[in-house]
Amino acid sequence: MAPELVAAAAAARARRCCCRCSSLLLQPAAAARRQVISTKLQLPLNSSLLLPLLVLVVAAAAARGRRCCCRCSSLLLPLLVAAAAACRCSPSDLHEATTYEHRLGPSAIDSILSAIAQAKAEATPGSALITTSHGKFFSNGFDLAWAQAAGSRTGARERLHYMFKSFRPLVAAMMDLPMPTVAAVNGHAAAAGFILALSHDYVVMRRDKGVLYMSEVDIGLTLPDYCAALFREKVGSATARRDVLLRAKKIKGEEALRMGLVEAAYDSEERVAEASMRLGKQLAGRKCTGEVYAEIRKSLYPDLCGVLGLDIKAVFSNSKL
């Protein structure tokens, strides 16, 4: 499948990589250092099973880049390499299995955590992060098939508990990330996929396709404490929380906008991408100090941060104070 590229209009110096990933390369020019870039790649089928979301730091690493899968220097984060290395199914299995649902299994969660850590390490004033996906699903939640493959009810529950536990530091990392974050939701975001989207500062989704859905009451699972705390503090309406969590309502873009779950909703994948890029560019343009931004974010959600074990600190970055 041909890779797709979404980039800010100002990326005049961008060119294609010479390798199969067709990733974005930037010339080391001063004009390129503060562009907001989001690259969407679709790797060959046998490399994409555990590639649930493409998480890329925008702007901070433009001049120096990261190593790609070939001999070039690009903006790819380790998520791509880690996902490819962790692939454990044949190409024929992938096409019919979880490839397009972007399930969050242990390897996928670890890969996203590594990508977020890379973004944090390279953050500078003027950075932002956009998370997006390909296909019908943003993410369809935890990898329940992996849990059921344990072969026993006890084993399945242990695997499910392991995913609950390993997903907690991912939510914590998003809350502590020293830059603005935007989730560009191009398809369905269900259960843990919905939680991941809601862990961003802003959510932009499609109006014409895709739903937000918390399936736990339908499938017979209770919420981890940090997921409940996330909904309590990020969804202001008690009625909205009730409908999402107790009715398991499948919420489309227009209704999600009315309920305050998303920042905006658009009629196509292209418009979601454009709006997310535009928002990311606006946020990055403030060039705020990342540590200050992260601490203010955490101060908005003290209950969630308490559950996640995140401290809230006072930070003074103004040299005149």
Residue pairs with C-beta under 8 A, 6 or more apart in sequence:
1 42
1 45
2 22
2 42
3 21
3 22
3 23
3 40
3 41
3 42
4 40
4 41
4 42
4 134
5 22
5 24
5 39
5 40
6 38
6 39
6 40
6 273
6 274
6 277
7 14
7 24
7 35
7 37
7 38
7 39
7 277
8 35
8 36
8 37
8 277
8 281
10 31
10 35
11 24
11 26
11 32
11 35
11 37
12 31
13 26
13 27
13 29
13 31
13 32
14 24
14 25
14 26
14 32
15 25
15 27
16 22
16 23
16 24
16 25
17 23
17 24
17 25
17 68
17 70
17 72
17 74
18 70
18 72
19 68
19 69
19 70
19 71
19 72
20 44
20 69
20 70
21 41
21 43
21 68
21 69
21 70
21 74
21 76
21 80
22 41
23 39
23 41
23 68
23 72
23 74
23 75
23 76
24 37
24 39
24 74
24 75
25 65
25 72
25 73
25 74
26 32
26 35
26 37
26 62
26 63
26 65
26 75
28 63
28 64
29 63
32 62
32 63
33 59
33 62
33 63
34 59
34 62
34 126
34 284
34 285
34 287
35 58
35 59
35 62
35 281
36 58
36 59
36 128
36 130
36 277
36 280
36 281
36 284
37 56
37 58
37 59
37 62
37 75
38 56
38 58
38 130
38 132
38 184
38 273
38 276
38 277
38 280
39 54
39 56
39 75
39 76
40 54
40 132
40 134
40 273
41 54
41 76
41 80
42 48
42 134
43 51
43 80
43 83
43 84
45 91
45 94
45 95
45 99
46 87
46 90
46 91
46 94
47 83
47 84
47 87
48 83
48 84
48 87
48 94
48 99
49 83
49 86
49 87
49 88
49 89
49 94
49 97
49 98
49 99
50 82
50 83
50 86
50 87
50 105
50 107
50 108
50 111
51 79
51 80
51 83
51 84
51 102
51 108
51 111
52 102
52 103
52 104
52 108
52 111
52 112
52 133
52 139
53 79
53 102
53 112
53 131
53 132
53 133
53 138
53 139
53 196
54 79
54 80
54 131
54 132
54 133
55 77
55 79
55 112
55 115
55 116
55 119
55 129
55 131
56 75
56 76
56 77
56 115
56 119
56 129
56 130
57 75
57 77
57 118
57 119
57 122
57 123
57 127
57 129
57 179
58 127
58 128
58 129
58 130
58 280
58 284
59 124
59 126
59 127
59 128
59 284
60 119
60 122
60 123
60 124
60 126
60 127
60 179
61 75
61 122
62 75
64 73
65 73
65 74
65 75
66 73
66 74
66 75
66 76
66 77
66 78
66 118
67 73
67 74
67 76
68 74
68 76
69 76
69 80
69 81
69 84
77 114
77 115
77 118
77 119
78 111
78 114
78 115
78 118
79 111
79 112
79 114
79 115
82 107
82 110
82 111
82 114
83 107
83 108
83 111
86 107
86 108
86 111
87 94
89 97
97 145
98 105
98 140
98 143
98 145
100 134
100 135
100 136
100 137
101 136
101 137
101 139
101 140
102 108
102 133
102 135
102 137
102 138
102 139
102 140
102 193
103 139
103 140
103 141
103 142
103 143
103 144
103 145
103 146
104 112
104 139
104 141
104 142
104 143
104 163
104 167
104 192
104 193
104 196
105 142
105 143
105 146
105 163
106 143
106 146
106 162
106 163
106 166
108 143
109 163
109 166
109 167
109 170
110 166
112 170
113 169
113 170
113 173
116 170
116 173
116 174
116 177
117 173
119 127
119 129
119 177
119 179
120 173
120 176
120 177
120 178
123 177
123 178
123 179
123 290
124 290
125 287
125 288
125 289
125 290
126 284
126 285
126 287
127 178
127 179
127 284
127 290
128 179
128 180
128 181
128 182
128 280
128 281
128 283
128 284
129 177
129 179
129 180
129 181
129 182
129 280
130 181
130 182
130 183
130 184
130 276
130 277
130 280
131 181
131 182
131 183
131 184
131 196
131 197
131 200
132 138
132 183
132 184
132 185
132 186
132 273
132 276
133 139
133 185
133 186
133 187
134 186
135 186
135 187
136 187
136 188
136 209
136 210
137 187
137 188
137 189
137 190
137 193
138 183
138 185
138 186
138 187
138 188
138 189
138 193
138 197
138 210
139 189
139 190
139 192
139 193
139 196
139 197
140 188
140 190
140 191
140 193
141 190
141 191
141 192
141 193
141 194
141 215
142 160
142 163
142 164
142 167
142 191
142 192
143 163
144 160
146 159
147 156
147 157
147 159
147 160
147 163
148 156
150 156
150 158
150 159
160 221
163 192
164 224
167 192
167 195
167 224
168 224
168 226
168 308
170 196
170 199
171 195
171 196
171 199
171 226
171 230
171 308
172 226
172 308
172 309
172 310
174 181
174 196
174 199
174 200
175 199
175 294
175 297
175 298
175 301
175 304
175 305
175 308
175 310
176 294
176 298
176 310
177 294
178 289
178 290
178 291
178 293
178 294
179 284
179 290
179 293
180 201
180 202
180 280
180 283
180 284
180 293
181 199
181 200
181 201
181 202
182 200
182 201
182 202
182 203
182 204
182 276
182 279
182 280
182 283
183 196
183 197
183 198
183 199
183 200
183 202
183 203
183 204
184 204
184 272
184 273
184 275
184 276
185 197
185 203
185 204
185 205
185 206
185 210
185 212
185 262
185 272
186 205
186 206
186 210
186 269
186 272
186 273
187 206
187 209
187 210
188 210
188 211
188 213
189 196
189 197
189 205
189 210
189 211
189 212
189 213
190 211
190 212
190 213
190 214
190 215
191 213
191 214
191 215
191 216
194 212
194 213
194 214
195 227
195 230
197 203
197 205
197 212
198 230
198 231
198 234
198 235
198 261
199 230
201 283
201 297
202 263
202 279
202 283
203 261
203 262
203 263
204 262
204 263
204 264
204 265
204 266
204 272
204 275
204 276
204 279
205 212
205 253
205 256
205 262
205 264
205 265
205 266
205 272
206 253
206 265
206 266
206 267
206 268
206 269
206 272
207 252
207 253
207 254
207 265
207 266
207 267
208 253
208 267
208 268
210 252
210 253
211 250
211 251
211 252
212 244
212 250
212 251
212 256
212 261
212 262
213 248
213 249
213 250
213 251
214 244
214 245
214 248
215 248
216 222
216 223
216 245
216 248
217 245
217 246
217 247
217 248
218 248
223 231
223 245
225 307
226 304
226 307
226 308
229 301
229 303
229 304
229 306
229 307
229 308
230 301
230 304
231 241
231 244
231 245
232 241
232 303
232 304
233 300
233 301
233 302
233 303
233 304
234 301
234 304
235 241
235 244
235 259
235 260
235 261
236 260
237 259
237 260
240 259
240 260
240 261
243 249
243 251
243 259
244 251
244 259
244 261
251 259
251 261
253 262
253 265
253 266
254 265
256 262
256 265
257 264
257 265
263 279
264 275
266 272
266 275
289 315
289 317
291 315
291 317
292 315
292 317
295 312
295 313
295 314
295 315
298 305
298 310
298 312
299 312
302 312
305 311
305 312
